[in-house]
Amino acid sequence: MANHPSAEKRNRQNEKRRLYNRYYARGARNAIKAVRNTTDKAAAVAMLPKVFAMLDKLAKINVIHHNKAANLKSGLAVHVQKLA
């Protein structure tokens, strides 16, 4: 329990940031699933730049680690290349 005004403010800030991070991370996960579930190569290639941009932004604002973003991007690129 927060006993100081600064600790109470920090709790408020953390809650706002947690909800913000959850929102954007969930959006990125849904976009990744959409690319992985696509069987059409042209559609998947069209989606890749948007998903890559989402992952780069999440890494930039420290929602996810930059290495995780790089690993996800690499895996998606390999997946799209394997589509017929």
DSSP file (Angstrom, degrees, kcal/mol; ACC not computed):
  #  RESIDUE AA STRUCTURE BP1 BP2  ACC     N-H-->O    O-->H-N    N-H-->O    O-->H-N    TCO  KAPPA ALPHA  PHI   PSI    X-CA   Y-CA   Z-CA
    1    1 A M              0   0    0      0, 0.0     2,-0.3     0, 0.0     7,-0.1   0.000 360.0 360.0 360.0 135.0    0.0    0.0    0.0
    2    2 A A        +     0   0    0      1,-0.1     6,-0.0     5,-0.1     0, 0.0  -0.559 360.0 177.2 -76.4 129.9    1.3    3.4   -1.0
    3    3 A N        +     0   0    0     -2,-0.3    -1,-0.1     1,-0.0     3,-0.0   0.501  61.8  60.1-107.8  -7.8    2.0    5.7    2.0
    4    4 A H  S  > S-     0   0    0      1,-0.1     4,-2.2     0, 0.0     3,-0.3  -0.903  81.1-123.0-123.3 149.9    3.4    8.7    0.2
    5    5 A P  H  > S+     0   0    0      0, 0.0     4,-2.3     0, 0.0     5,-0.2   0.877 113.5  53.6 -57.7 -37.8    1.9   10.9   -2.5
    6    6 A S  H  > S+     0   0    0      1,-0.2     4,-2.2     2,-0.2     5,-0.1   0.871 108.5  49.5 -67.0 -34.9    4.7   10.2   -4.9
    7    7 A A  H  > S+     0   0    0     -3,-0.3     4,-2.0     2,-0.2    -1,-0.2   0.868 110.2  50.9 -70.3 -36.3    4.1    6.4   -4.5
    8    8 A E  H  X S+     0   0    0     -4,-2.2     4,-1.9     2,-0.2    -2,-0.2   0.906 111.2  48.2 -65.6 -40.8    0.4    6.9   -5.1
    9    9 A K  H  X S+     0   0    0     -4,-2.3     4,-2.6     1,-0.2    -2,-0.2   0.914 109.3  52.9 -64.5 -42.8    1.2    8.9   -8.3
   10   10 A R  H  X S+     0   0    0     -4,-2.2     4,-2.7     1,-0.2    -1,-0.2   0.887 107.6  52.0 -60.6 -39.7    3.6    6.2   -9.4
   11   11 A N  H  X S+     0   0    0     -4,-2.0     4,-2.1     2,-0.2    -1,-0.2   0.905 109.9  48.9 -63.0 -41.2    0.9    3.6   -9.0
   12   12 A R  H  X S+     0   0    0     -4,-1.9     4,-2.0     2,-0.2    -2,-0.2   0.924 113.2  47.0 -63.6 -43.8   -1.5    5.6  -11.1
   13   13 A Q  H  X S+     0   0    0     -4,-2.6     4,-2.5     1,-0.2     5,-0.2   0.913 110.8  51.7 -64.4 -43.1    1.1    6.1  -13.8
   14   14 A N  H  X S+     0   0    0     -4,-2.7     4,-2.4     1,-0.2    -1,-0.2   0.889 108.9  50.6 -62.1 -39.6    2.0    2.4  -13.8
   15   15 A E  H  X S+     0   0    0     -4,-2.1     4,-2.2     2,-0.2    -1,-0.2   0.919 111.0  48.4 -65.8 -43.2   -1.6    1.4  -14.2
   16   16 A K  H  X S+     0   0    0     -4,-2.0     4,-2.2     1,-0.2    -2,-0.2   0.927 114.4  45.9 -60.8 -44.7   -2.1    3.7  -17.1
   17   17 A R  H  X S+     0   0    0     -4,-2.5     4,-2.9     2,-0.2    -2,-0.2   0.866 109.3  55.2 -68.1 -35.9    1.1    2.4  -18.8
   18   18 A R  H  X S+     0   0    0     -4,-2.4     4,-2.5    -5,-0.2    -1,-0.2   0.929 110.6  45.0 -63.1 -44.2    0.2   -1.2  -18.1
   19   19 A L  H  X S+     0   0    0     -4,-2.2     4,-2.2     2,-0.2    -2,-0.2   0.900 113.6  50.2 -66.1 -40.2   -3.1   -0.8  -19.9
   20   20 A Y  H  X S+     0   0    0     -4,-2.2     4,-2.0     2,-0.2     5,-0.2   0.928 112.7  46.6 -61.4 -46.3   -1.5    1.1  -22.8
   21   21 A N  H  X S+     0   0    0     -4,-2.9     4,-2.6     1,-0.2     5,-0.2   0.899 111.1  51.7 -65.5 -40.9    1.1   -1.6  -23.1
   22   22 A R  H  X S+     0   0    0     -4,-2.5     4,-2.4    -5,-0.2     5,-0.2   0.914 108.9  51.7 -60.9 -42.9   -1.5   -4.4  -23.0
   23   23 A Y  H  X S+     0   0    0     -4,-2.2     4,-1.8     1,-0.2    -2,-0.2   0.939 115.5  39.1 -60.1 -50.3   -3.5   -2.7  -25.7
   24   24 A Y  H  X S+     0   0    0     -4,-2.0     4,-1.9     2,-0.2    -1,-0.2   0.863 115.5  51.5 -73.6 -35.5   -0.6   -2.4  -28.2
   25   25 A A  H  X S+     0   0    0     -4,-2.6     4,-2.3    -5,-0.2    -1,-0.2   0.901 110.1  50.2 -66.9 -39.5    0.9   -5.7  -27.4
   26   26 A R  H  X S+     0   0    0     -4,-2.4     4,-2.3    -5,-0.2    -2,-0.2   0.899 109.0  52.2 -64.7 -40.8   -2.4   -7.5  -27.9
   27   27 A G  H  X S+     0   0    0     -4,-1.8     4,-2.0    -5,-0.2    -1,-0.2   0.899 110.4  48.0 -61.4 -40.7   -2.8   -5.7  -31.3
   28   28 A A  H  X S+     0   0    0     -4,-1.9     4,-2.5     2,-0.2    -2,-0.2   0.909 110.2  51.4 -67.7 -41.7    0.6   -6.9  -32.4
   29   29 A R  H  X S+     0   0    0     -4,-2.3     4,-2.4     1,-0.2    -2,-0.2   0.903 110.4  49.4 -62.2 -40.2   -0.1  -10.5  -31.3
   30   30 A N  H  X S+     0   0    0     -4,-2.3     4,-2.1     2,-0.2    -1,-0.2   0.894 110.8  49.9 -64.9 -39.1   -3.4  -10.4  -33.3
   31   31 A A  H  X S+     0   0    0     -4,-2.0     4,-1.9     2,-0.2    -2,-0.2   0.895 110.3  50.2 -66.4 -39.6   -1.6   -9.1  -36.3
   32   32 A I  H  X S+     0   0    0     -4,-2.5     4,-2.5     1,-0.2    -2,-0.2   0.921 110.5  49.7 -63.5 -43.8    1.1  -11.8  -36.0
   33   33 A K  H  X S+     0   0    0     -4,-2.4     4,-2.3     1,-0.2    -2,-0.2   0.884 107.5  55.0 -62.3 -37.9   -1.6  -14.5  -35.8
   34   34 A A  H  X S+     0   0    0     -4,-2.1     4,-0.6     1,-0.2    -1,-0.2   0.908 110.2  45.4 -62.4 -41.7   -3.3  -13.0  -38.9
   35   35 A V  H >< S+     0   0    0     -4,-1.9     3,-0.8     1,-0.2    -2,-0.2   0.922 114.2  48.6 -67.1 -43.1   -0.1  -13.4  -40.9
   36   36 A R  H 3< S+     0   0    0     -4,-2.5    -2,-0.2     1,-0.2    -1,-0.2   0.828 112.0  48.9 -67.6 -31.1    0.6  -16.9  -39.6
   37   37 A N  H 3< S+     0   0    0     -4,-2.3     2,-0.3    -5,-0.2    -1,-0.2   0.537  88.7 102.9 -86.7  -6.2   -3.0  -18.0  -40.4
   38   38 A T    <<  -     0   0    0     -3,-0.8    -3,-0.0    -4,-0.6    -4,-0.0  -0.608  46.4-174.8 -79.1 133.1   -2.9  -16.6  -43.9
   39   39 A T        +     0   0    0     -2,-0.3     2,-0.6    44,-0.1    45,-0.2   0.585  61.8  89.0-100.7 -13.5   -2.4  -19.2  -46.6
   40   40 A D     >  -     0   0    0      1,-0.2     4,-2.1    44,-0.1     5,-0.2  -0.763  64.3-156.0 -88.8 120.5   -2.3  -16.7  -49.5
   41   41 A K  H  > S+     0   0    0     -2,-0.6     4,-2.8     1,-0.2     5,-0.2   0.891  91.0  53.9 -64.8 -40.3    1.3  -15.5  -50.0
   42   42 A A  H  > S+     0   0    0      1,-0.2     4,-1.8     2,-0.2    -1,-0.2   0.907 110.6  46.6 -62.6 -41.4    0.4  -12.2  -51.7
   43   43 A A  H  > S+     0   0    0      2,-0.2     4,-1.6     1,-0.2    -1,-0.2   0.906 112.7  49.8 -66.7 -40.5   -1.9  -11.3  -48.8
   44   44 A A  H  X S+     0   0    0     -4,-2.1     4,-1.6     1,-0.2    -2,-0.2   0.908 109.8  50.5 -65.1 -41.7    0.8  -12.3  -46.3
   45   45 A V  H  < S+     0   0    0     -4,-2.8    -1,-0.2     1,-0.2    -2,-0.2   0.873 109.4  52.2 -63.8 -36.1    3.5  -10.2  -48.1
   46   46 A A  H  < S+     0   0    0     -4,-1.8     4,-0.4    -5,-0.2    -1,-0.2   0.835 111.2  47.1 -68.5 -31.9    1.1   -7.2  -48.1
   47   47 A M  H >X S+     0   0    0     -4,-1.6     4,-2.0     1,-0.2     3,-0.5   0.770  93.2  80.5 -79.5 -26.1    0.6   -7.5  -44.3
   48   48 A L  H 3X S+     0   0    0     -4,-1.6     4,-3.1     1,-0.2     5,-0.3   0.878  87.2  51.9 -54.3 -49.3    4.3   -7.9  -43.4
   49   49 A P  H 3> S+     0   0    0      0, 0.0     4,-2.2     0, 0.0    -1,-0.2   0.886 111.4  48.4 -58.9 -36.8    5.4   -4.2  -43.5
   50   50 A K  H <> S+     0   0    0     -3,-0.5     4,-2.0    -4,-0.4    -2,-0.2   0.915 114.0  45.6 -67.8 -41.8    2.5   -3.2  -41.2
   51   51 A V  H  X S+     0   0    0     -4,-2.0     4,-2.5     2,-0.2     5,-0.2   0.911 112.0  51.7 -68.0 -41.6    3.3   -6.0  -38.7
   52   52 A F  H  X S+     0   0    0     -4,-3.1     4,-2.5    -5,-0.2    -1,-0.2   0.907 109.3  50.6 -60.6 -41.2    7.0   -5.2  -38.9
   53   53 A A  H  X S+     0   0    0     -4,-2.2     4,-2.3    -5,-0.3    -1,-0.2   0.900 109.3  51.2 -64.0 -40.3    6.3   -1.6  -38.2
   54   54 A M  H  X S+     0   0    0     -4,-2.0     4,-2.4     2,-0.2    -2,-0.2   0.938 111.7  46.7 -60.7 -46.6    4.1   -2.5  -35.2
   55   55 A L  H  X S+     0   0    0     -4,-2.5     4,-2.2     1,-0.2    -2,-0.2   0.899 111.3  51.3 -64.7 -40.7    6.9   -4.7  -33.7
   56   56 A D  H  X S+     0   0    0     -4,-2.5     4,-2.3     1,-0.2    -1,-0.2   0.901 110.8  48.7 -62.7 -40.2    9.5   -2.0  -34.3
   57   57 A K  H  X S+     0   0    0     -4,-2.3     4,-2.1     2,-0.2    -2,-0.2   0.919 110.0  50.9 -66.9 -42.2    7.4    0.5  -32.5
   58   58 A L  H  <>S+     0   0    0     -4,-2.4     5,-2.8     1,-0.2     6,-1.1   0.895 112.7  46.7 -61.6 -38.9    6.8   -1.8  -29.5
   59   59 A A  H ><5S+     0   0    0     -4,-2.2     3,-1.2     3,-0.2     7,-0.2   0.892 109.9  54.2 -68.9 -38.3   10.5   -2.4  -29.3
   60   60 A K  H 3<5S+     0   0    0     -4,-2.3    -2,-0.2     1,-0.3    -1,-0.2   0.873 112.5  42.0 -64.0 -37.8   11.2    1.3  -29.5
   61   61 A I  T 3<5S-     0   0    0     -4,-2.1    -1,-0.3    -5,-0.1    -2,-0.2   0.245 116.2-114.1 -96.7  14.0    8.9    2.2  -26.6
   62   62 A N  T < 5S+     0   0    0     -3,-1.2    -3,-0.2     2,-0.3     3,-0.1   0.768  79.4 126.4  63.6  31.5   10.1   -0.8  -24.6
   63   63 A V  S   <S+     0   0    0     -5,-2.8     2,-0.3     1,-0.3    -4,-0.2   0.870  85.8  14.3 -78.9 -40.8    6.9   -2.8  -24.6
   64   64 A I  S    S-     0   0    0     -6,-1.1    -1,-0.3    -9,-0.2    -2,-0.3  -0.908  96.6 -95.8-125.9 160.0    8.8   -5.8  -25.9
   65   65 A H     >  -     0   0    0     -2,-0.3     4,-2.1     1,-0.1     3,-0.2  -0.436  30.1-123.2 -73.2 147.4   12.6   -6.3  -26.1
   66   66 A H  H  > S+     0   0    0      1,-0.2     4,-2.0    -7,-0.2    -1,-0.1   0.820 112.3  54.0 -64.2 -30.2   14.3   -5.4  -29.3
   67   67 A N  H  > S+     0   0    0      2,-0.2     4,-2.5     1,-0.2    -1,-0.2   0.878 106.7  51.5 -70.3 -36.0   15.7   -9.0  -29.7
   68   68 A K  H  > S+     0   0    0      2,-0.2     4,-2.5    -3,-0.2    -2,-0.2   0.917 109.8  50.0 -63.9 -42.4   12.2  -10.4  -29.3
   69   69 A A  H  X S+     0   0    0     -4,-2.1     4,-2.5     1,-0.2    -2,-0.2   0.919 111.2  48.9 -61.4 -43.1   10.9   -8.1  -32.0
   70   70 A A  H  X S+     0   0    0     -4,-2.0     4,-2.4     1,-0.2    -2,-0.2   0.904 111.5  49.3 -64.0 -41.4   13.8   -9.2  -34.3
   71   71 A N  H  X S+     0   0    0     -4,-2.5     4,-2.4     2,-0.2    -2,-0.2   0.902 112.0  48.2 -65.6 -40.7   13.1  -12.9  -33.6
   72   72 A L  H  X S+     0   0    0     -4,-2.5     4,-2.4     2,-0.2    -2,-0.2   0.923 112.3  48.9 -64.6 -43.9    9.4  -12.4  -34.4
   73   73 A K  H  X S+     0   0    0     -4,-2.5     4,-2.3     1,-0.2    -2,-0.2   0.906 112.0  49.2 -62.6 -41.8   10.1  -10.5  -37.6
   74   74 A S  H  X S+     0   0    0     -4,-2.4     4,-2.3     1,-0.2    -1,-0.2   0.925 111.3  48.7 -63.6 -45.3   12.6  -13.2  -38.7
   75   75 A G  H  X S+     0   0    0     -4,-2.4     4,-2.2     1,-0.2    -2,-0.2   0.884 111.7  49.3 -63.5 -39.0   10.2  -16.0  -38.0
   76   76 A L  H  X S+     0   0    0     -4,-2.4     4,-2.6     2,-0.2    -1,-0.2   0.900 109.6  51.7 -66.9 -40.2    7.4  -14.3  -39.9
   77   77 A A  H  X S+     0   0    0     -4,-2.3     4,-2.1     1,-0.2    -2,-0.2   0.917 111.4  47.2 -62.6 -42.7    9.6  -13.6  -42.9
   78   78 A V  H  X S+     0   0    0     -4,-2.3     4,-1.5     2,-0.2    -1,-0.2   0.915 111.6  51.4 -64.0 -42.3   10.6  -17.3  -43.0
   79   79 A H  H  X S+     0   0    0     -4,-2.2     4,-0.7     1,-0.2    -2,-0.2   0.916 111.0  47.1 -61.2 -44.4    7.0  -18.3  -42.7
   80   80 A V  H >< S+     0   0    0     -4,-2.6     3,-0.8     1,-0.2    -1,-0.2   0.875 108.6  55.1 -67.6 -37.0    5.9  -16.1  -45.5
   81   81 A Q  H 3< S+     0   0    0     -4,-2.1    -1,-0.2     1,-0.2    -2,-0.2   0.835 105.0  54.2 -65.1 -30.8    8.7  -17.3  -47.7
   82   82 A K  H 3< S+     0   0    0     -4,-1.5    -1,-0.2    -3,-0.2    -2,-0.2   0.655  84.0 107.3 -78.4 -15.3    7.6  -20.9  -47.3
   83   83 A L    <<        0   0    0     -3,-0.8   -43,-0.1    -4,-0.7   -44,-0.1  -0.358 360.0 360.0 -65.5 144.5    4.0  -20.2  -48.4
   84   84 A A              0   0    0    -45,-0.2    -1,-0.1    -2,-0.0   -44,-0.1   0.473 360.0 360.0 -79.9 360.0    3.2  -21.6  -51.9
